Amino acid sequence: MATHPRAHAISDVGLTRSNNQDSGYAGHRLFVVADGMGGHAGGDVASALAIRSLRELDREFDSPSEAELALRNGLVEAQEAIADTVAGHPELAGMGTTVSAVALLGDTAVIAHIGDSRVYRFRGGVLEQMTNDHTFVQRLVETGRITAEEAAHHPRRSVLMRVLGDIDQTPEVDTESVGTRPGDRWLICSDGLSSCVAESEIRRILAARHHPSTAAEALLKETLANGAPDNVTIVVVDVRDEEEPPGEPIVVGSATQPLKFSPARVTRSQPRLPALLRHPLRSTPLDDSHFEPETDEFLDALVTEDRRRLRRRRATAITLIVLAILAVVAGLWLAYQWTQTRYFVGPYQGPVAAYEGKVAVFQGVQQDLGPISLHSLAYVVDDLDLTDLPTYRRNQVEQTISLDSLAEADATVKELRDAALH
């Protein structure tokens, strides 16, 4: 089946980064996103080198297996170019890039992937992630240590376990051939999109926008609306059965700029030392997204550290909750104690029928706190009936007279007795 792609690529620095370390490519048959890492001076170089190595593969292939091999070899060449660049510029040690690429031939899509950029296929209203994130948290999800929901907020969600760079001489690249057909829409993106916009929203936008360019623009707009804390690169590809004149390939992100650093000439007959041995001290701190070697010891250490951190967070949270409860209890107790320094004079309220209609003195305040009464009977003025009082004073007592102390209450009772006699 002859299929003809129509694509668009877009890249943006985001709202918090100072430079764009992403690169993207939308060609005739090849579509790539590379998300660089390694700080201001390295990530953009690494992603640009990856695009420069892979764009040479934007051509027809005789078979999916040939395309898979070509993409795998292209990524190895990109890794060697990155390592050679670091060899000539030691200040770039530790730089690297993720790469997600899709090559279309006939009714087959060939995917090559390393890192945490993603490839999605949108078909019949269903959005399916076609790549597996090579991240620490994804390993935790796969081994059942945490859930996918917990992974979304994990403190190490940006730690990459596989990446193209000068650290690993033999990068482990995932390749796969899957079916495609007219009507499919492919999305290749950096984690600047996938970590910022929910898949349900991505699916809605891909379904609602007709042209790849409007879909890509809408996805970028949604990312920016959600804060865009990272660079974001988006390639949208539509598979069609209608042929149209091919447009010019689109290059976006750091790959559009001239390379600031060129690969050094390295003799291949001599094995290259690992970057951590050649450059044991980094000249720049690690970026938020960074690479760590995938070893059992490292994973065990991270799991232990994360469990320790979780215990500390739980202990801190419990301590704060207990302190908050104690503060509330202490506040309520002090407030209650304050109410018991107050008094008021009013009609007797109680079970003794003989005291009905008598004037009484109460300790506390008139208000109740739910079922808790904030006052109690201090004493009943058994020789003073409400009916003995002048109308004005009787109305005062019925509405209660608030006082600041027992002495003031006693004085008020004396005044009421005097008023009753006159």
C-alpha positions as a Python dict, from the first residue, in 0.01 Angstrom:
ca = {
    (1, 'M'): (0, 0, 0),
    (2, 'A'): (140, 338, -97),
    (3, 'T'): (115, 592, 181),
    (4, 'H'): (214, 955, 171),
    (5, 'P'): (293, 1149, 491),
    (6, 'R'): (217, 1513, 555),
    (7, 'A'): (397, 1657, 857),
    (8, 'H'): (482, 1964, 1059),
    (9, 'A'): (744, 2030, 1329),
    (10, 'I'): (759, 2300, 1593),
    (11, 'S'): (990, 2374, 1888),
    (12, 'D'): (979, 2627, 2170),
    (13, 'V'): (1211, 2718, 2456),
    (14, 'G'): (922, 2714, 2706),
    (15, 'L'): (858, 2960, 2985),
    (16, 'T'): (1144, 2889, 3228),
    (17, 'R'): (1448, 2772, 3027),
    (18, 'S'): (1710, 3017, 2900),
    (19, 'N'): (1790, 2823, 2581),
    (20, 'N'): (1640, 2552, 2363),
    (21, 'Q'): (1825, 2221, 2389),
    (22, 'D'): (1564, 2036, 2180),
    (23, 'S'): (1590, 1964, 1809),
    (24, 'G'): (1335, 1829, 1565),
    (25, 'Y'): (1313, 1717, 1203),
    (26, 'A'): (1016, 1654, 975),
    (27, 'G'): (1130, 1527, 636),
    (28, 'H'): (975, 1330, 353),
    (29, 'R'): (994, 986, 517),
    (30, 'L'): (1182, 1046, 843),
    (31, 'F'): (1062, 1231, 1152),
    (32, 'V'): (1277, 1288, 1461),
    (33, 'V'): (1273, 1457, 1801),
    (34, 'A'): (1591, 1489, 2012),
    (35, 'D'): (1588, 1633, 2365),
    (36, 'G'): (1938, 1740, 2470),
    (37, 'M'): (2077, 1737, 2822),
    (38, 'G'): (2399, 1851, 2982),
    (39, 'G'): (2350, 2215, 3065),
    (40, 'H'): (2353, 2534, 2860),
    (41, 'A'): (2667, 2447, 2665),
    (42, 'G'): (2599, 2082, 2590),
    (43, 'G'): (2241, 1970, 2539),
    (44, 'D'): (2179, 2181, 2230),
    (45, 'V'): (2499, 2048, 2072),
    (46, 'A'): (2409, 1685, 2142),
    (47, 'S'): (2056, 1711, 1998),
    (48, 'A'): (2179, 1899, 1691),
    (49, 'L'): (2444, 1633, 1626),
    (50, 'A'): (2177, 1363, 1649),
    (51, 'I'): (1956, 1538, 1392),
    (52, 'R'): (2252, 1597, 1162),
    (53, 'S'): (2341, 1227, 1173),
    (54, 'L'): (1987, 1099, 1120),
    (55, 'R'): (1857, 1334, 853),
    (56, 'E'): (2084, 1159, 603),
    (57, 'L'): (1848, 862, 639),
    (58, 'D'): (1545, 1049, 506),
    (59, 'R'): (1500, 824, 203),
    (60, 'E'): (1318, 518, 77),
    (61, 'F'): (1419, 179, 218),
    (62, 'D'): (1371, -159, 57),
    (63, 'S'): (1243, -323, 377),
    (64, 'P'): (1159, -249, 740),
    (65, 'S'): (1460, -450, 853),
    (66, 'E'): (1688, -235, 638),
    (67, 'A'): (1531, 77, 787),
    (68, 'E'): (1574, -54, 1143),
    (69, 'L'): (1941, -129, 1081),
    (70, 'A'): (1998, 209, 920),
    (71, 'L'): (1836, 395, 1211),
    (72, 'R'): (2030, 192, 1464),
    (73, 'N'): (2357, 263, 1284),
    (74, 'G'): (2262, 628, 1249),
    (75, 'L'): (2214, 657, 1623),
    (76, 'V'): (2549, 488, 1686),
    (77, 'E'): (2711, 742, 1452),
    (78, 'A'): (2537, 1021, 1643),
    (79, 'Q'): (2668, 881, 1970),
    (80, 'E'): (3020, 869, 1825),
    (81, 'A'): (2989, 1228, 1701),
    (82, 'I'): (2885, 1337, 2051),
    (83, 'A'): (3176, 1148, 2209),
    (84, 'D'): (3422, 1291, 1955),
    (85, 'T'): (3294, 1641, 2027),
    (86, 'V'): (3351, 1591, 2400),
    (87, 'A'): (3700, 1457, 2324),
    (88, 'G'): (3788, 1791, 2167),
    (89, 'H'): (3591, 2000, 2417),
    (90, 'P'): (3619, 1851, 2768),
    (91, 'E'): (3390, 2117, 2911),
    (92, 'L'): (3101, 1935, 2741),
    (93, 'A'): (3159, 1610, 2931),
    (94, 'G'): (2835, 1441, 3024),
    (95, 'M'): (2623, 1593, 2748),
    (96, 'G'): (2375, 1370, 2573),
    (97, 'T'): (2037, 1354, 2407),
    (98, 'T'): (1726, 1146, 2381),
    (99, 'V'): (1614, 1047, 2032),
    (100, 'S'): (1278, 925, 1905),
    (101, 'A'): (1251, 868, 1531),
    (102, 'V'): (989, 729, 1293),
    (103, 'A'): (1063, 624, 935),
    (104, 'L'): (763, 552, 711),
    (105, 'L'): (774, 304, 424),
    (106, 'G'): (457, 169, 273),
    (107, 'D'): (227, 33, 540),
    (108, 'T'): (506, 12, 799),
    (109, 'A'): (638, 259, 1052),
    (110, 'V'): (990, 187, 1179),
    (111, 'I'): (1058, 333, 1524),
    (112, 'A'): (1398, 395, 1683),
    (113, 'H'): (1404, 523, 2039),
    (114, 'I'): (1632, 597, 2333),
    (115, 'G'): (1550, 816, 2633),
    (116, 'D'): (1217, 966, 2739),
    (117, 'S'): (1096, 1148, 2431),
    (118, 'R'): (791, 967, 2301),
    (119, 'V'): (621, 834, 1991),
    (120, 'Y'): (241, 812, 1985),
    (121, 'R'): (6, 668, 1725),
    (122, 'F'): (-343, 816, 1703),
    (123, 'R'): (-582, 585, 1524),
    (124, 'G'): (-961, 575, 1528),
    (125, 'G'): (-984, 808, 1827),
    (126, 'V'): (-738, 599, 2030),
    (127, 'L'): (-402, 743, 2138),
    (128, 'E'): (-136, 476, 2195),
    (129, 'Q'): (215, 532, 2330),
    (130, 'M'): (445, 330, 2104),
    (131, 'T'): (772, 379, 2297),
    (132, 'N'): (879, 294, 2648),
    (133, 'D'): (1044, 565, 2860),
    (134, 'H'): (1401, 480, 2954),
    (135, 'T'): (1374, 647, 3294),
    (136, 'F'): (1436, 547, 3652),
    (137, 'V'): (1071, 585, 3750),
    (138, 'Q'): (958, 374, 3455),
    (139, 'R'): (1184, 97, 3584),
    (140, 'L'): (1019, 133, 3924),
    (141, 'V'): (676, 106, 3761),
    (142, 'E'): (780, -199, 3557),
    (143, 'T'): (914, -375, 3866),
    (144, 'G'): (601, -295, 4064),
    (145, 'R'): (770, -66, 4317),
    (146, 'I'): (548, 234, 4240),
    (147, 'T'): (232, 303, 4038),
    (148, 'A'): (209, 505, 3717),
    (149, 'E'): (27, 777, 3915),
    (150, 'E'): (313, 792, 4167),
    (151, 'A'): (567, 807, 3883),
    (152, 'A'): (412, 1130, 3754),
    (153, 'H'): (517, 1312, 4074),
    (154, 'H'): (828, 1115, 4169),
    (155, 'P'): (1130, 1334, 4260),
    (156, 'R'): (1351, 1134, 4020),
    (157, 'R'): (1114, 1133, 3724),
    (158, 'S'): (1373, 1320, 3512),
    (159, 'V'): (1656, 1069, 3566),
    (160, 'L'): (1731, 891, 3237),
    (161, 'M'): (1866, 538, 3231),
    (162, 'R'): (1951, 535, 2859),
    (163, 'V'): (2069, 822, 2644),
    (164, 'L'): (2295, 901, 2349),
    (165, 'G'): (2610, 1055, 2490),
    (166, 'D'): (2978, 1021, 2565),
    (167, 'I'): (2915, 812, 2878),
    (168, 'D'): (2807, 490, 2709),
    (169, 'Q'): (3008, 364, 2409),
    (170, 'T'): (2739, 114, 2309),
    (171, 'P'): (2399, 278, 2344),
    (172, 'E'): (2106, 39, 2381),
    (173, 'V'): (1854, 156, 2123),
    (174, 'D'): (1499, 20, 2092),
    (175, 'T'): (1382, -42, 1736),
    (176, 'E'): (1048, -176, 1621),
    (177, 'S'): (842, -206, 1303),
    (178, 'V'): (465, -159, 1337),
    (179, 'G'): (180, -123, 1096),
    (180, 'T'): (45, 206, 973),
    (181, 'R'): (-231, 303, 732),
    (182, 'P'): (-399, 609, 585),
    (183, 'G'): (-579, 800, 857),
    (184, 'D'): (-314, 735, 1122),
    (185, 'R'): (-167, 1038, 1291),
    (186, 'W'): (178, 1006, 1449),
    (187, 'L'): (304, 1232, 1726),
    (188, 'I'): (672, 1251, 1821),
    (189, 'C'): (747, 1481, 2113),
    (190, 'S'): (993, 1567, 2384),
    (191, 'D'): (892, 1528, 2747),
    (192, 'G'): (826, 1901, 2753),
    (193, 'L'): (487, 1809, 2607),
    (194, 'S'): (416, 1466, 2756),
    (195, 'S'): (502, 1571, 3111),
    (196, 'C'): (299, 1892, 3091),
    (197, 'V'): (-18, 1800, 2902),
    (198, 'A'): (-243, 1508, 2994),
    (199, 'E'): (-285, 1234, 2735),
    (200, 'S'): (-660, 1295, 2733),
    (201, 'E'): (-597, 1654, 2622),
    (202, 'I'): (-339, 1544, 2362),
    (203, 'R'): (-594, 1299, 2223),
    (204, 'R'): (-862, 1570, 2210),
    (205, 'I'): (-636, 1810, 2020),
    (206, 'L'): (-515, 1547, 1774),
    (207, 'A'): (-875, 1451, 1702),
    (208, 'A'): (-1001, 1808, 1660),
    (209, 'R'): (-731, 1964, 1441),
    (210, 'H'): (-733, 1881, 1070),
    (211, 'H'): (-386, 1981, 950),
    (212, 'P'): (-62, 1870, 1125),
    (213, 'S'): (48, 2233, 1158),
    (214, 'T'): (-268, 2339, 1342),
    (215, 'A'): (-246, 2031, 1566),
    (216, 'A'): (118, 2103, 1652),
    (217, 'E'): (41, 2469, 1722),
    (218, 'A'): (-253, 2373, 1946),
    (219, 'L'): (-41, 2126, 2142),
    (220, 'L'): (228, 2390, 2194),
    (221, 'K'): (-32, 2646, 2301),
    (222, 'E'): (-170, 2401, 2559),
    (223, 'T'): (182, 2334, 2691),
    (224, 'L'): (249, 2706, 2733),
    (225, 'A'): (-86, 2750, 2904),
    (226, 'N'): (19, 2482, 3155),
    (227, 'G'): (343, 2662, 3242),
    (228, 'A'): (588, 2497, 2996),
    (229, 'P'): (870, 2439, 3248),
    (230, 'D'): (1087, 2270, 2984),
    (231, 'N'): (1171, 2299, 2615),
    (232, 'V'): (900, 2145, 2401),
    (233, 'T'): (936, 1996, 2053),
    (234, 'I'): (647, 1846, 1856),
    (235, 'V'): (633, 1663, 1524),
    (236, 'V'): (288, 1566, 1390),
    (237, 'V'): (270, 1333, 1091),
    (238, 'D'): (-44, 1234, 900),
    (239, 'V'): (-41, 917, 691),
    (240, 'R'): (-242, 972, 372),
    (241, 'D'): (-319, 785, 51),
    (242, 'E'): (-324, 1105, -152),
    (243, 'E'): (8, 1203, -303),
    (244, 'E'): (108, 1566, -312),
    (245, 'P'): (434, 1741, -405),
    (246, 'P'): (676, 1701, -114),
    (247, 'G'): (763, 2018, 71),
    (248, 'E'): (1099, 2116, 211),
    (249, 'P'): (1212, 1926, 522),
    (250, 'I'): (1151, 2119, 844),
    (251, 'V'): (1430, 2153, 1100),
    (252, 'V'): (1347, 2313, 1437),
    (253, 'G'): (1518, 2386, 1767),
    (254, 'S'): (1892, 2396, 1822),
    (255, 'A'): (1958, 2202, 1501),
    (256, 'T'): (1872, 2518, 1307),
    (257, 'Q'): (2181, 2692, 1447),
    (258, 'P'): (2542, 2643, 1332),
    (259, 'L'): (2730, 2394, 1550),
    (260, 'K'): (2927, 2581, 1815),
    (261, 'F'): (3157, 2282, 1868),
    (262, 'S'): (3289, 2044, 1606),
    (263, 'P'): (3372, 1676, 1663),
    (264, 'A'): (3742, 1610, 1713),
    (265, 'R'): (3925, 1358, 1499),
    (266, 'V'): (3952, 1042, 1706),
    (267, 'T'): (4145, 733, 1602),
    (268, 'R'): (3895, 449, 1606),
    (269, 'S'): (4160, 180, 1653),
    (270, 'Q'): (4211, 297, 2008),
    (271, 'P'): (3929, 230, 2254),
    (272, 'R'): (3770, 541, 2395),
    (273, 'L'): (3779, 574, 2773),
    (274, 'P'): (3443, 624, 2943),
    (275, 'A'): (3360, 989, 2992),
    (276, 'L'): (3359, 958, 3369),
    (277, 'L'): (3723, 846, 3359),
    (278, 'R'): (3833, 1106, 3105),
    (279, 'H'): (3648, 1385, 3286),
    (280, 'P'): (3600, 1285, 3651),
    (281, 'L'): (3501, 1638, 3750),
    (282, 'R'): (3214, 1807, 3573),
    (283, 'S'): (3264, 2169, 3478),
    (284, 'T'): (2891, 2238, 3503),
    (285, 'P'): (2622, 2102, 3735),
    (286, 'L'): (2372, 1845, 3613),
    (287, 'D'): (2056, 1972, 3451),
    (288, 'D'): (1713, 1872, 3582),
    (289, 'S'): (1708, 1593, 3322),
    (290, 'H'): (2026, 1395, 3345),
    (291, 'F'): (2169, 1051, 3279),
    (292, 'E'): (2270, 791, 3533),
    (293, 'P'): (2423, 454, 3439),
    (294, 'E'): (2181, 163, 3444),
    (295, 'T'): (2335, -78, 3691),
    (296, 'D'): (2175, -295, 3957),
    (297, 'E'): (2388, -128, 4226),
    (298, 'F'): (2273, 215, 4115),
    (299, 'L'): (1908, 111, 4106),
    (300, 'D'): (1932, -49, 4449),
    (301, 'A'): (2097, 262, 4587),
    (302, 'L'): (1829, 488, 4441),
    (303, 'V'): (1550, 266, 4569),
    (304, 'T'): (1705, 269, 4917),
    (305, 'E'): (1747, 645, 4904),
    (306, 'D'): (1391, 698, 4783),
    (307, 'R'): (1255, 475, 5060),
    (308, 'R'): (1459, 668, 5314),
    (309, 'R'): (1330, 996, 5171),
    (310, 'L'): (973, 863, 5180),
    (311, 'R'): (1014, 765, 5546),
    (312, 'R'): (1150, 1110, 5624),
    (313, 'R'): (862, 1277, 5441),
    (314, 'R'): (610, 1062, 5625),
    (315, 'A'): (775, 1128, 5961),
    (316, 'T'): (783, 1501, 5888),
    (317, 'A'): (420, 1499, 5775),
    (318, 'I'): (309, 1308, 6085),
    (319, 'T'): (507, 1545, 6309),
    (320, 'L'): (352, 1849, 6142),
    (321, 'I'): (3, 1700, 6170),
    (322, 'V'): (55, 1621, 6540),
    (323, 'L'): (191, 1972, 6603),
    (324, 'A'): (-102, 2124, 6416),
    (325, 'I'): (-350, 1919, 6619),
    (326, 'L'): (-175, 2017, 6944),
    (327, 'A'): (-180, 2382, 6839),
    (328, 'V'): (-552, 2364, 6765),
    (329, 'V'): (-623, 2185, 7094),
    (330, 'A'): (-411, 2437, 7285),
    (331, 'G'): (-588, 2723, 7113),
    (332, 'L'): (-929, 2580, 7194),
    (333, 'W'): (-828, 2519, 7555),
    (334, 'L'): (-700, 2874, 7597),
    (335, 'A'): (-1016, 3010, 7435),
    (336, 'Y'): (-1229, 2802, 7671),
    (337, 'Q'): (-1031, 2919, 7972),
    (338, 'W'): (-1087, 3279, 7863),
    (339, 'T'): (-1465, 3223, 7838),
    (340, 'Q'): (-1467, 3098, 8197),
    (341, 'T'): (-1336, 3436, 8320),
    (342, 'R'): (-1657, 3598, 8193),
    (343, 'Y'): (-2006, 3610, 8354),
    (344, 'F'): (-2354, 3716, 8257),
    (345, 'V'): (-2685, 3778, 8435),
    (346, 'G'): (-3003, 3636, 8288),
    (347, 'P'): (-3321, 3437, 8356),
    (348, 'Y'): (-3271, 3105, 8533),
    (349, 'Q'): (-3240, 2809, 8295),
    (350, 'G'): (-3237, 2469, 8455),
    (351, 'P'): (-3427, 2167, 8583),
    (352, 'V'): (-3541, 2313, 8919),
    (353, 'A'): (-3900, 2427, 8879),
    (354, 'A'): (-3889, 2639, 9195),
    (355, 'Y'): (-3633, 2867, 9032),
    (356, 'E'): (-3838, 2941, 8722),
    (357, 'G'): (-3865, 3316, 8670),
    (358, 'K'): (-3574, 3389, 8903),
    (359, 'V'): (-3268, 3599, 8816),
    (360, 'A'): (-2948, 3391, 8790),
    (361, 'V'): (-2574, 3449, 8745),
    (362, 'F'): (-2387, 3233, 8491),
    (363, 'Q'): (-2014, 3174, 8448),
    (364, 'G'): (-1889, 3178, 8086),
    (365, 'V'): (-2036, 3319, 7768),
    (366, 'Q'): (-2382, 3268, 7619),
    (367, 'Q'): (-2266, 3099, 7297),
    (368, 'D'): (-2232, 2723, 7267),
    (369, 'L'): (-1975, 2536, 7060),
    (370, 'G'): (-2193, 2273, 6898),
    (371, 'P'): (-2302, 2035, 7174),
    (372, 'I'): (-2050, 2189, 7415),
    (373, 'S'): (-2191, 2454, 7646),
    (374, 'L'): (-1958, 2742, 7720),
    (375, 'H'): (-2138, 2849, 8038),
    (376, 'S'): (-2260, 2704, 8365),
    (377, 'L'): (-2483, 2823, 8651),
    (378, 'A'): (-2291, 3020, 8915),
    (379, 'Y'): (-2584, 3090, 9152),
    (380, 'V'): (-2955, 3173, 9159),
    (381, 'V'): (-3079, 3498, 9315),
    (382, 'D'): (-3367, 3322, 9489),
    (383, 'D'): (-3509, 3645, 9640),
    (384, 'L'): (-3537, 3824, 9306),
    (385, 'D'): (-3805, 3746, 9047),
    (386, 'L'): (-3808, 3891, 8699),
    (387, 'T'): (-4158, 4019, 8765),
    (388, 'D'): (-4022, 4231, 9054),
    (389, 'L'): (-3811, 4437, 8814),
    (390, 'P'): (-3911, 4750, 8626),
    (391, 'T'): (-3983, 4685, 8259),
    (392, 'Y'): (-3656, 4835, 8137),
    (393, 'R'): (-3442, 4631, 8377),
    (394, 'R'): (-3648, 4316, 8319),
    (395, 'N'): (-3583, 4348, 7943),
    (396, 'Q'): (-3211, 4384, 8011),
    (397, 'V'): (-3203, 4064, 8216),
    (398, 'E'): (-3407, 3870, 7963),
    (399, 'Q'): (-3157, 3972, 7694),
    (400, 'T'): (-2874, 3893, 7944),
    (401, 'I'): (-2617, 4134, 8081),
    (402, 'S'): (-2256, 4041, 7996),
    (403, 'L'): (-1993, 4113, 8261),
    (404, 'D'): (-1617, 4078, 8292),
    (405, 'S'): (-1592, 3927, 8642),
    (406, 'L'): (-1785, 3771, 8930),
    (407, 'A'): (-1748, 4096, 9126),
    (408, 'E'): (-1923, 4286, 8849),
    (409, 'A'): (-2196, 4021, 8845),
    (410, 'D'): (-2247, 4057, 9221),
    (411, 'A'): (-2265, 4435, 9185),
    (412, 'T'): (-2522, 4405, 8907),
    (413, 'V'): (-2738, 4175, 9120),
    (414, 'K'): (-2729, 4437, 9400),
    (415, 'E'): (-2840, 4706, 9153),
    (416, 'L'): (-3127, 4484, 9038),
    (417, 'R'): (-3240, 4427, 9397),
    (418, 'D'): (-3241, 4804, 9454),
    (419, 'A'): (-3439, 4855, 9134),
    (420, 'A'): (-3696, 4596, 9249),
    (421, 'L'): (-3748, 4777, 9581),
    (422, 'H'): (-3823, 5105, 9412),
}
